[in-house]
Amino acid sequence: MRELLVGMAAMFLIACGGSNGGDDGGDDGGDDGPNNCVGLECQVVNCVKQGKDPTTLTGTVFAPNGSLPIYGVNVYVPLDKPPAFNDGAECGRCGGEVPGGSIVRVLTDDKGQFRLENVPSGDNIPLVITTGKWRRQIVVPRVESCSETAVAATDTRLPKNKSEGDLPKIALATGNSDALECLIRKLGVDDAEVTTDAQSGRVHLFQGNGISTIKDIGPIPNATTLWSSVDKLKKYDLVLMSCEGGQHPETKPQAALDAMKQYADFGGRVFLSHWHNIWIQGSVEGGQTQKPTVWPEIATWTNAFVTEPNTIDLIDEVANPKGDSFAQWMLNVMGSTTRGEIPLSNDITGGSTGRTTCNQVNATKAERWTYLKGQGGYTQNFQFTTPNEVMPDQRCGKVVFSDMHVAGSPAGIEYPTACPLSPLTPQEKALAFMFFDIASCVGGPIF
């Protein structure tokens, strides 16, 4: 079809002897723009040939809260309107074109900034901002040829609700020792998007042993109804598990561990906090012996190591291919005062001690993201892709494990009252980096 449109456009130009770009910088006989173009491509001006700077769009992509810049987000001018996303897990490998194709595209840098050169000029130029199934589509009212147009920051944050764009469908299990639901809120997702699975919000809460009710909605379903079935899990793009203060293997039978692995292998994204190491390690409590297949080989475990006060996490810039960008980003967003160091104050009650269950990861199977400074150098955060037992170019899903915690109120208080909008702590900024990164495609150097 594209070849047919190109041929028709060329025949029209030959017959009419005209330009294929109009007044705003088209081909103009081949001097100023591209030949054999279609649609917006015909509005790309060859500014260099005119001795001028390229037509450029610049800006910064933020989290939905409008204040935290985000690294590694795709920004592009589409060839065609991108199709709607499907809900639920799918194999999300890197490679190929972005939805709708692109005239020009770029990833945001460690300041969250983008610079798109040789964009179409004219009125109402579309722009897509996306990572995984986070996506905002805007229209830039006017782009002048051979000049730089800055896109307003209010237009370049990721959507906070469905009216602004696309959000992934997220399942979140609450816990009494962590509050990932509070991180979601701090990152700017609208409270109205946080519901049970009986409503239409994009974030569905399930009760582990944490928050059990949502204001104006009521009780939330038990988390066992989420993880007991791979078909239930597959309805979600991302599953987040807040620490429950223990593994609680009595609520996670072998069938549940098997379902979680199947979900990740299918293309799901899994974010595990602290004692949810049971999904990787298997049970070490209550005399129970359930274990997932393959995943126990990924790491060794200390289980319940309590760190010294004022502990520092170090960012691994060697094992993690995004480590350099992560370290610089943390410095840029003031999550670090010294490059590569993250101060921990990650007890849910705001204390100064950290927790760790992980000893070390198997470097042939996972990426270490952060580890303790001193104190055995225990791993705090790591990531691996799935199915982990196949070659990297055949993997579809991601699992992030973190011993960091999110500040929040104790269990028993309903959402969102339990989640005051206090400033992000350094470790919450680190978790935010991993939260948006887990949505991105699988591929490249990731194990």
C-alpha positions as CSV (number, residue, x, y, z in Angstrom):
1,M,0.0,0.0,0.0
2,R,2.8,2.4,0.9
3,E,4.5,1.8,-2.5
4,L,1.2,2.4,-4.3
5,L,0.7,5.8,-2.4
6,V,4.2,6.8,-3.2
7,G,3.7,6.0,-6.9
8,M,0.4,7.9,-7.0
9,A,2.0,10.9,-5.4
10,A,4.8,10.9,-7.9
11,M,2.4,10.6,-10.8
12,F,0.4,13.6,-9.4
13,L,3.5,15.7,-9.1
14,I,4.6,14.9,-12.7
15,A,1.2,15.7,-14.1
16,C,0.8,18.9,-12.2
17,G,4.5,20.0,-12.3
18,G,4.1,21.2,-8.7
19,S,5.8,20.7,-5.3
20,N,4.9,17.9,-2.9
21,G,5.2,20.0,0.2
22,G,3.1,23.1,-0.1
23,D,3.9,26.5,1.4
24,D,5.5,25.1,4.5
25,G,8.6,23.5,3.1
26,G,7.9,20.7,0.7
27,D,10.1,19.2,-1.9
28,D,10.0,22.3,-4.1
29,G,11.3,20.5,-7.1
30,G,13.7,18.3,-5.0
31,D,15.7,21.2,-3.6
32,D,14.2,21.5,-0.1
33,G,12.5,18.3,0.9
34,P,12.4,14.5,0.3
35,N,11.6,12.8,-3.0
36,N,9.0,10.0,-3.2
37,C,7.4,11.2,0.0
38,V,3.9,10.5,1.5
39,G,1.9,12.6,3.9
40,L,3.9,14.4,6.6
41,E,7.2,13.2,5.0
42,C,6.6,15.8,2.3
43,Q,6.8,18.6,4.9
44,V,10.3,17.7,5.9
45,V,12.5,20.6,4.6
46,N,16.1,20.1,3.5
47,C,17.4,23.0,5.7
48,V,21.0,22.0,5.4
49,K,20.8,22.4,1.6
50,Q,19.6,26.0,2.3
51,G,22.5,26.6,4.6
52,K,20.1,26.7,7.6
53,D,19.7,24.7,10.9
54,P,17.4,21.6,10.8
55,T,13.7,21.9,11.7
56,T,13.8,20.7,15.3
57,L,11.5,19.8,18.2
58,T,12.9,19.8,21.8
59,G,11.5,19.1,25.2
60,T,11.6,17.1,28.4
61,V,9.5,14.0,29.2
62,F,8.2,13.8,32.7
63,A,6.4,11.2,34.9
64,P,2.7,11.8,35.2
65,N,3.4,14.1,38.2
66,G,5.0,16.6,35.8
67,S,8.1,17.0,37.9
68,L,10.3,13.8,37.6
69,P,12.1,13.6,34.2
70,I,12.1,10.1,32.7
71,Y,15.0,8.4,30.9
72,G,14.7,6.1,27.8
73,V,11.3,7.2,26.6
74,N,10.5,7.0,22.8
75,V,9.6,10.3,21.2
76,Y,8.7,10.4,17.6
77,V,6.7,12.0,14.8
78,P,4.5,9.2,13.4
79,L,4.0,8.3,9.7
80,D,0.4,7.2,10.6
81,K,-1.8,7.3,13.6
82,P,-0.6,4.6,16.0
83,P,-3.1,1.8,16.5
84,A,-4.7,1.1,19.9
85,F,-2.8,-1.1,22.4
86,N,-4.1,-4.4,23.5
87,D,-4.4,-4.9,27.3
88,G,-2.4,-7.6,29.0
89,A,0.9,-9.4,28.7
90,E,2.5,-9.8,25.2
91,C,5.9,-10.5,24.0
92,G,7.5,-7.1,24.0
93,R,10.9,-7.4,22.2
94,C,12.9,-4.5,20.9
95,G,13.4,-4.2,17.2
96,G,11.4,-3.0,14.2
97,E,9.3,0.1,13.9
98,V,7.3,1.9,16.6
99,P,3.5,1.7,16.3
100,G,2.4,3.9,13.4
101,G,5.9,4.1,12.0
102,S,8.1,7.1,12.4
103,I,9.5,9.9,10.3
104,V,12.0,10.7,13.0
105,R,12.4,9.2,16.5
106,V,14.8,9.5,19.5
107,L,15.0,8.3,23.2
108,T,15.1,10.7,26.0
109,D,18.5,11.2,27.7
110,D,19.5,11.1,31.3
111,K,17.9,14.5,31.8
112,G,14.7,13.3,30.3
113,Q,15.3,15.5,27.3
114,F,14.7,14.9,23.6
115,R,15.8,16.6,20.5
116,L,14.2,15.6,17.2
117,E,15.8,17.0,14.1
118,N,14.5,17.1,10.5
119,V,10.9,17.0,11.6
120,P,8.0,18.1,9.4
121,S,7.2,21.8,9.5
122,G,3.8,23.4,9.3
123,D,0.6,23.3,11.4
124,N,-0.6,20.6,13.7
125,I,2.4,18.3,13.7
126,P,1.7,15.0,15.7
127,L,4.1,13.8,18.3
128,V,4.1,10.5,20.2
129,I,5.7,10.0,23.6
130,T,5.8,6.4,24.8
131,T,7.5,3.7,26.8
132,G,5.9,0.3,26.8
133,K,2.2,0.9,27.0
134,W,2.6,4.4,28.6
135,R,1.7,6.7,25.7
136,R,0.7,10.3,25.1
137,Q,-0.2,11.6,21.7
138,I,-0.1,15.4,21.2
139,V,-0.3,17.9,18.4
140,V,2.3,20.7,18.1
141,P,0.2,23.7,16.8
142,R,3.0,25.1,14.7
143,V,6.5,24.1,13.7
144,E,8.5,26.6,11.8
145,S,10.9,25.4,9.1
146,C,14.6,25.4,9.8
147,S,14.2,26.6,13.4
148,E,13.8,25.1,16.9
149,T,10.4,24.7,18.5
150,A,10.3,23.9,22.2
151,V,7.3,21.7,23.3
152,A,5.7,22.8,26.5
153,A,6.4,20.7,29.6
154,T,2.7,20.4,30.3
155,D,2.3,18.5,27.1
156,T,5.3,16.1,27.4
157,R,4.5,14.3,30.7
158,L,3.2,10.8,30.5
159,P,-0.5,10.5,31.0
160,K,-2.0,10.5,34.5
161,N,-5.4,9.1,33.4
162,K,-7.1,7.6,30.4
163,S,-8.4,11.0,29.1
164,E,-4.8,12.0,28.5
165,G,-3.5,8.9,26.8
166,D,-2.6,5.3,27.4
167,L,-1.5,3.7,30.7
168,P,-0.5,0.1,31.1
169,K,-2.9,-2.2,32.9
170,I,-1.4,-2.8,36.3
171,A,-2.1,-5.2,39.2
172,L,-0.7,-4.3,42.6
173,A,-0.7,-6.4,45.7
174,T,-0.5,-4.4,48.9
175,G,1.8,-5.3,51.8
176,N,2.2,-4.2,55.4
177,S,5.9,-3.5,55.1
178,D,5.9,-1.6,51.8
179,A,3.7,0.7,49.8
180,L,4.2,0.5,46.1
181,E,0.7,1.9,45.7
182,C,2.0,5.1,47.3
183,L,4.8,5.2,44.7
184,I,2.2,5.0,42.0
185,R,0.4,8.0,43.5
186,K,3.6,10.0,44.0
187,L,4.5,9.5,40.3
188,G,1.2,11.2,39.4
189,V,-1.3,8.5,38.5
190,D,-4.8,9.8,39.2
191,D,-6.5,8.4,42.3
192,A,-9.5,7.6,40.1
193,E,-7.4,5.2,38.1
194,V,-6.7,3.1,41.2
195,T,-9.7,0.7,41.7
196,T,-10.5,-2.9,42.2
197,D,-10.7,-5.3,39.2
198,A,-14.5,-4.8,39.3
199,Q,-14.0,-1.2,38.1
200,S,-12.4,0.4,35.1
201,G,-9.3,1.9,36.6
202,R,-5.9,1.1,35.0
203,V,-4.4,0.1,38.4
204,H,-6.2,-2.7,40.3
205,L,-5.4,-3.2,43.9
206,F,-5.3,-6.7,45.5
207,Q,-4.8,-7.2,49.2
208,G,-1.7,-9.1,50.4
209,N,-1.6,-8.0,54.1
210,G,-1.6,-4.2,53.5
211,I,-4.2,-1.7,52.4
212,S,-7.6,-3.5,52.2
213,T,-10.0,-0.8,51.1
214,I,-10.3,2.1,48.6
215,K,-12.2,5.2,49.5
216,D,-15.6,5.4,47.9
217,I,-15.2,1.9,46.5
218,G,-14.7,-0.4,49.4
219,P,-12.9,-3.7,50.1
220,I,-10.3,-4.9,47.6
221,P,-10.0,-8.6,46.6
222,N,-7.5,-10.9,48.1
223,A,-4.2,-11.2,46.2
224,T,-4.6,-14.9,46.0
225,T,-7.3,-14.3,43.4
226,L,-4.6,-12.6,41.3
227,W,-1.7,-15.0,41.4
228,S,-3.6,-18.3,41.6
229,S,-4.2,-18.3,37.8
230,V,-1.9,-17.5,34.9
231,D,-5.0,-16.4,32.9
232,K,-5.8,-13.8,35.5
233,L,-2.2,-12.6,35.6
234,K,-2.1,-12.3,31.8
235,K,-4.8,-9.7,31.9
236,Y,-2.2,-7.3,33.2
237,D,0.8,-5.7,31.5
238,L,2.6,-5.3,34.9
239,V,2.3,-6.9,38.3
240,L,3.7,-5.2,41.4
241,M,4.1,-6.9,44.8
242,S,4.6,-4.9,48.0
243,C,6.5,-6.5,50.8
244,E,4.4,-8.4,53.3
245,G,7.0,-8.6,56.0
246,G,7.6,-12.3,55.3
247,Q,7.2,-14.8,52.5
248,H,3.9,-16.1,53.7
249,P,4.2,-19.3,51.7
250,E,0.7,-20.4,53.0
251,T,-0.8,-18.0,50.5
252,K,1.5,-18.9,47.6
253,P,1.2,-22.6,46.7
254,Q,3.3,-24.2,44.1
255,A,0.6,-23.6,41.5
256,A,0.9,-19.9,42.1
257,L,4.7,-19.9,41.7
258,D,4.3,-21.8,38.5
259,A,1.6,-19.3,37.2
260,M,3.9,-16.3,37.9
261,K,6.7,-17.8,36.0
262,Q,4.4,-18.7,33.1
263,Y,3.1,-15.1,33.1
264,A,6.6,-13.6,33.0
265,D,7.7,-16.1,30.3
266,F,4.7,-15.1,28.2
267,G,5.8,-11.5,28.2
268,G,4.5,-10.1,31.6
269,R,6.4,-7.6,33.7
270,V,6.9,-8.5,37.4
271,F,8.1,-6.0,40.1
272,L,8.9,-7.8,43.4
273,S,9.7,-6.1,46.7
274,H,11.8,-7.7,49.5
275,W,10.1,-10.9,50.9
276,H,8.4,-11.5,47.5
277,N,11.7,-13.2,46.8
278,I,9.6,-16.3,47.3
279,W,8.7,-16.1,43.6
280,I,12.4,-16.4,42.7
281,Q,14.0,-18.3,45.5
282,G,11.1,-20.5,46.6
283,S,9.8,-20.9,50.2
284,V,12.2,-20.8,53.2
285,E,9.4,-20.4,55.8
286,G,7.0,-22.6,57.6
287,G,8.6,-25.9,56.5
288,Q,7.1,-25.5,53.1
289,T,9.2,-26.4,50.0
290,Q,7.5,-24.9,47.0
291,K,10.0,-23.6,44.4
292,P,9.7,-22.2,40.9
293,T,11.6,-23.9,38.1
294,V,14.8,-22.2,36.8
295,W,14.6,-19.0,38.8
296,P,16.3,-20.3,42.0
297,E,19.5,-20.4,39.9
298,I,19.4,-16.6,39.4
299,A,20.5,-15.5,42.9
300,T,21.7,-16.6,46.3
301,W,20.0,-15.2,49.4
302,T,20.9,-14.0,52.9
303,N,17.2,-13.6,54.0
304,A,16.6,-10.9,56.6
305,F,20.0,-9.1,56.7
306,V,19.4,-5.7,58.5
307,T,21.8,-3.0,57.3
308,E,23.6,-0.4,59.4
309,P,22.0,3.0,59.9
310,N,22.6,5.5,57.0
311,T,23.5,2.8,54.5
312,I,24.6,3.7,51.0
313,D,23.6,1.7,47.9
314,L,26.1,1.7,45.0
315,I,24.9,1.7,41.4
316,D,26.5,-1.0,39.3
317,E,27.7,0.7,36.1
318,V,29.4,-2.5,34.9
319,A,26.9,-5.3,35.1
320,N,24.0,-3.1,34.2
321,P,24.2,-1.8,30.6
322,K,22.0,1.2,31.7
323,G,24.1,1.7,34.8
324,D,25.9,4.8,33.5
325,S,22.6,6.5,32.5
326,F,21.0,5.4,35.8
327,A,23.8,6.9,37.8
328,Q,23.8,10.2,35.9
329,W,20.0,10.3,36.0
330,M,20.0,9.9,39.8
331,L,22.4,12.7,40.1
332,N,20.3,14.9,37.8
333,V,17.1,14.3,39.8
334,M,18.9,14.8,43.1
335,G,18.4,11.2,44.2
336,S,22.2,11.1,44.6
337,T,24.5,13.8,45.9
338,T,27.5,11.7,44.9
339,R,27.4,10.0,41.6
340,G,26.7,6.3,41.8
341,E,25.5,6.5,45.5
342,I,22.0,6.2,46.8
343,P,21.4,7.0,50.5
344,L,18.9,4.5,52.0
345,S,16.1,5.3,54.5
346,N,13.8,2.6,53.3
347,D,11.9,1.4,56.3
348,I,8.2,1.9,55.7
349,T,7.9,3.9,59.0
350,G,10.6,6.3,57.8
351,G,13.5,4.7,59.8
352,S,17.1,4.8,58.8
353,T,17.8,1.1,58.4
354,G,17.5,-0.9,55.2
355,R,16.7,-4.6,54.6
356,T,18.1,-7.1,52.3
357,T,17.3,-10.7,51.4
358,C,19.6,-11.1,48.4
359,N,23.2,-12.0,48.6
360,Q,24.4,-12.0,45.0
361,V,23.0,-12.5,41.6
362,N,24.3,-15.0,39.0
363,A,25.9,-12.5,36.5
364,T,25.3,-14.9,33.6
365,K,21.5,-14.8,34.3
366,A,20.7,-11.3,35.6
367,E,21.8,-7.7,35.9
368,R,22.8,-6.3,39.2
369,W,21.5,-2.7,39.5
370,T,22.5,-1.7,43.0
371,Y,24.4,-3.2,46.0
372,L,25.4,-2.2,49.5
373,K,28.4,-0.1,50.1
374,G,30.4,-2.4,52.5
375,Q,28.4,-4.8,54.7
376,G,29.1,-7.7,52.4
377,G,28.2,-5.8,49.2
378,Y,24.8,-7.5,49.2
379,T,22.7,-7.0,46.1
380,Q,19.7,-4.6,46.6
381,N,18.2,-4.5,43.1
382,F,18.5,-6.7,40.1
383,Q,16.6,-7.5,36.9
384,F,16.4,-10.5,34.6
385,T,14.5,-11.3,31.4
386,T,12.3,-14.4,30.7
387,P,12.1,-17.2,29.8
388,N,15.6,-17.1,31.5
389,E,16.4,-20.6,30.3
390,V,16.4,-19.7,26.6
391,M,18.7,-17.6,24.5
392,P,18.4,-13.8,25.1
393,D,17.0,-13.1,21.7
394,Q,14.0,-15.4,22.4
395,R,13.0,-13.7,25.7
396,C,9.8,-11.7,26.1
397,G,9.3,-10.7,29.8
398,K,11.1,-8.9,32.6
399,V,11.4,-9.4,36.4
400,V,12.7,-6.7,38.7
401,F,13.6,-7.6,42.3
402,S,14.2,-4.8,44.9
403,D,15.0,-4.9,48.6
404,M,14.3,-1.1,48.7
405,H,11.1,0.0,50.3
406,V,8.6,2.8,49.7
407,A,7.6,5.2,52.5
408,G,3.9,4.9,53.4
409,S,1.4,4.6,56.2
410,P,0.7,1.4,58.1
411,A,-1.9,-1.0,56.9
412,G,-5.5,-0.4,58.0
413,I,-5.8,3.0,56.4
414,E,-7.7,3.1,53.1
415,Y,-6.3,4.3,49.8
416,P,-5.5,7.1,49.0
417,T,-5.5,8.5,52.6
418,A,-2.6,6.1,53.4
419,C,-0.4,7.7,50.7
420,P,0.4,11.3,51.5
421,L,2.0,13.2,48.6
422,S,5.4,13.8,50.3
423,P,8.5,14.4,48.2
424,L,10.1,11.3,46.6
425,T,12.9,9.9,48.7
426,P,16.2,8.9,47.0
427,Q,15.3,5.2,47.0
428,E,11.8,6.0,45.6
429,K,13.5,7.9,42.7
430,A,15.6,4.8,42.1
431,L,12.5,2.6,42.1
432,A,10.8,5.1,39.8
433,F,13.6,4.7,37.3
434,M,13.2,0.9,37.4
435,F,9.4,1.2,37.3
436,F,9.4,3.0,34.0
437,D,12.3,1.0,32.6
438,I,10.5,-2.3,33.2
439,A,7.8,-1.1,30.8
440,S,10.3,-0.8,28.0
441,C,11.0,-3.5,25.3
442,V,13.1,-6.6,25.9
443,G,16.3,-7.0,23.9
444,G,19.8,-5.6,23.4
445,P,22.4,-6.5,26.0
446,I,19.9,-7.4,28.8
447,F,20.5,-10.9,30.0
